[in-house]
């Protein structure tokens, strides 16, 4: 028999069937709201991770909670329940226009979480054929990215950033590295490398903080993307923006700009958090670093472990019930809202009974969501983190934390935690020479025919033309070729045979 839990629709905001009476005013009931539900804001939400575990102990895999202004929400805490929700488009949607508190006017226009759930005509909120059209254009443009070129660019961009502070012997790896590398890479991917600089990094961070100047910062980024869209309409380049514009889906300029903004900001925030989290663990956990240094763990495996333990986004608001259904033993009513619990789902004790056990080789975490709305750019984020962390540690192998671990501070919200600073020390080093400006499409000059030879004596005249290779009979059994009537041509060496096999000859 399905337990009848409290309705979270706008028709009945406070009723509960399994909670106790509402605590009287002044009662130290842990700051709970109507119906005894936990608030995900205020004094009780200082440590959301601990609060989620308390809710799991009280309610199980799906728990009732309250957002700002005591707006009711379900928090999905179980990993399998989260996956079921994101993979069930018949029952759940990302379109907040069906959310009962919105429909019944219980959410004020200035609600502090409005940027997280306000509907926009982008693929993240679309459903059905419209979702297929918009999402198809985004994934189609992402599929054109040359990942070998991307990793070369990430490596060179890392060297350029390290050159800025390597002579000082100390740095803040958040403000001087983790906040910069993702923006430099994403500006290159989108096709606007000239826009990268301290200004756009500050604008993106300012937007995400929601400061008094956030609107102006958002406008600065929108203006840059508007210029980019107009430039690529006029002149095609081999970049993400051009391929998005030329996709058969035929996106309008407004759709192009909004999806560029989505890709830029979401990728920036997620990857900046991921970089900071990985570097913090490397610097504060001796066992973790020993595994890296000893070869028991690769950098990509370290990144994947961080995606389990500290996902870049803690939760996503939200999913909404399209009809009455059941999830985790709870009756979910049509119009109820649900919080995708990425961080609590990743530590579900049914999946990870021992949180100290490594998760190498396991990518079943929720860090990139799942289902139809799974993050399409996750491989770009992984490439930035894998290559950037590896290049940094190779360049500064003696890097160490320059403060006590308990002095580190975060700024957080219901959606994510961002490390404010990561001060480090190392032996000062001279900058590395940069032979060329970082670019994804710069290909090193190769020898003709990819030949590996021993350098001969220096000559002052022009290099002789390479001798023409003797013709090869397409059928060895047919006998010697006319150019080799005696059939005494020597058998190719091992290296030449490997090259022929590699070329498909």
C-alpha positions, 0 to 999 in steps of 0.5 A, a space after each residue: 500500500 502506498 503511503 500517503 505523504 503530504 501534497 506539495 501543490 498550491 492547493 494544499 501547501 501545509 498539510 501532511 499525513 506523516 509529520 507531527 504537529 506544527 511546533 509552536 512559536 519559539 520552540 527550538 524545532 531546528 527551524 522547521 517550517 509548516 508541517 515540520 518540513 525542513 527549510 533549505 534556507 536560513 539557519 538550518 541550511 548552513 550545512 546542506 549536506 548534513 541536512 540532507 542526511 538528516 532528511 534521509 534518516 527521517 523520510 527515506 529516498 524522497 523527502 518533503 522540504 521548503 524553499 525560500 518563502 516556505 514554498 514546498 518542494 520534494 528533495 530526491 535523495 536516492 540515486 536510483 530515484 533521481 535516475 528514475 525521475 530524469 528518465 521518465 519524461 511521461 511523468 516529469 518535466 523541466 517546464 516550470 509552467 506546470 508547477 502548482 505554486 506558480 499556477 496558484 500565485 504562491 511564488 512572488 515575482 522576486 523570489 530569490 530562486 527565480 533564475 533557477 526555475 524561470 522558464 526560457 525557450 532553450 533546450 534545458 526547459 523544452 520538451 518533445 519535438 521542440 526539445 529534439 530540435 534545440 538539443 539536436 542543434 547543440 549536440 550537433 555543434 558539440 560533435 564538431 569539436 576536435 578534442 585533440 586540438 582542444 587538449 593542446 589548447 588547454 595545455 597551452 592555456 594552462 602554461 600561459 596562466 602558470 606563467 603569470 604567477 610561477 616566479 612569485 612562488 605562491 598563488 591562489 589556484 581559484 582566483 588565478 587558475 580555476 576561475 580562468 582556465 574554463 573561461 579561456 577554453 570556452 571562449 576559444 570553443 565558441 569562437 571568441 578568443 579575443 573576448 577572454 580576459 579578466 573582465 569576462 571572468 569577473 562578469 561571469 562570477 558576478 552573475 553567479 553570485 547575484 550581486 547588485 551588479 549582476 544585471 550589468 554583468 549579464 548584459 556585458 556577456 549578452 552583448 559579447 555573444 550578440 556580436 559573436 552571433 552577428 559575426 558568424 552569420 556574416 562569416 563562417 568559421 570552424 567553431 561551435 557558434 558557426 556550426 550551431 548557426 548552420 545546423 539544419 534546425 535553423 535556430 533564430 538569432 535569439 535562440 543562438 544567443 541564449 544557447 551560447 549563454 547557456 553553454 558558456 555560463 553552465 560550462 564555466 561554473 561547473 568546470 571552475 568548481 570541478 577544477 577547484 575541488 580536484 586541486 583541493 583534494 590533491 593538496 589536502 589528502 595525502 593518500 589521494 596525492 600518493 595514489 596519483 604520484 604512485 600511478 595507482 590513480 590517473 588524473 582522469 580517475 581523480 576527476 571522476 572521484 571528485 565528481 562522485 564526492 563533490 559534484 560541481 552542482 549540488 542540486 538542480 531546480 527543478 523537475 515537475 510532476 505532469 501527473 499523479 505518480 509515485 517516487 521512492 514510496 511517496 505519492 507525488 501529485 500533479 504540479 508538485 516540484 522536485 529537486 534533483 539531488 545530485 550531491 545527496 544521490 551520489 552518497 546514497 548509502 545503498 550505492 556507497 555504503 563505504 564513502 572512503 572506498 574509491 569509485 575509479 572506473 565508475 561513471 554512474 554518478 549524477 554530476 552531469 544529470 541524466 536522461 534527455 537533459 543530461 549535460 551535452 558538454 560533459 566531455 569538454 568539462 572532463 577534458 579541461 579538468 583532466 588536462 589542466 590539472 595534469 599540466 599544472 601538477 607537472 609544471 609545479 610538482 612541489 605545490 603545497 597548501 599555504 594555509 590550514 585546511 580548516 581555514 578554507 572557505 566556500 560561498 554556497 547556495 542551494 545549487 552549488 558550493 564554490 571554493 573562495 580561495 586555494 592559497 598555495 606555495 611552491 619553489 619559484 620558477 621562470 616562465 616557460 617560453 610560449 612559441 605560439 599563441 594558444 589555438 585549438 586548430 594550430 597543427 605542428 609542422 610534420 615531416 613529409 610522409 611522417 618519416 623518422 630519420 637520422 639528421 645528416 650533415 648540414 648543407 648550404 643548398 636547398 634540400 634534395 627532392 625525396 626519391 620516388 618510392 618504387 611502385 608496389 605490386 597490388 598482388 604480391 603473388 603476381 610476381 616481380 613488377 616491371 620496375 624490379 624485373 629480377 624480383 630482388 627488391 628488399 623487404 620493407 623494414 618494420 617501421 615502414 610496415 607499421 606506417 603502411 598499416 597505420 595509413 591503411 596501405 
